[in-house]
Amino acid sequence: MSINRPDIASVQRAVAGALHEHWVLFLVEGVVLFVLGLTAIALPPLATIAATVIIGWLFLVSGVMGLLTTFWMRKAPGFWWSLLSAVVGIVVGVLLLASPLRAALSLTIVLVAFFIIEGVASIMFALEHKRELSGRWGWMLASGIVDLVLSAMIFGGLPSTAAWAIGLLVGINLVFGGSALIAMALHARDAAPGRI
């Protein structure tokens, strides 16, 4: 089934109308994210512990919910795998909550591995685009190199970097995400039809 042009235009108008109608909510969310991001950047150890505790609660709650649904549907296929998954979620959640600082070290190592994989993938992607003569591949190459440099800096400073790395990176992410929402909200406000 294909969507014809008038349908796409009506969907775009509906989305633009909804964005304009709720631009203040996007603005408030953006400002809150921006302020939280600045706070995390200013206090990265506190943000690292907070992130670790939040992740711990997510694992714990998902594990408990998984355990309840697994026993509720115990006749379904895959019972033992579902049970194992739920128990692992609960154990990981409890471990993260019991010792957030030690858990921050483990999460930082995972973060380093992510940056290495992401950096190599970005560099390979950029080089593939260079071979195909597509533009702007240099930015992707630079992004991959930055990922590798970050991973080396964080790994080289372990275990002390575990106290601040996650909090700082979460803070930077929140600042950029909040800025994007603020910009989108202000654009939605200004782009509204019939605005006085």
Sequence and secondary structure as in RCSB ss.txt:
>XXXX:A:sequence
MSINRPDIASVQRAVAGALHEHWVLFLVEGVVLFVLGLTAIALPPLATIAATVIIGWLFLVSGVMGLLTTFWMRK
APGFWWSLLSAVVGIVVGVLLLASPLRAALSLTIVLVAFFIIEGVASIMFALEHKRELSGRWGWMLASGIVDLVL
SAMIFGGLPSTAAWAIGLLVGINLVFGGSALIAMALHARDAAPGRI
>XXXX:A:secstr
    HHHHHHHHHHHHHHHHHTHHHHHHHHHHHHHHHHHHHHSHHHHHHHHHHHHHHHHHHHHHHHHHHHHHTTT
STTHHHHHHHHHHHHHHHHHHHH HHHHHHHHHHHHHHHHHHHHHHHHHHHHHHHHTT TTHHHHHHHHHHHHHH
HHHHHHTTTGGGGTHHHHHHHHHHHHHHHHHHHHHHHHHHT TT  
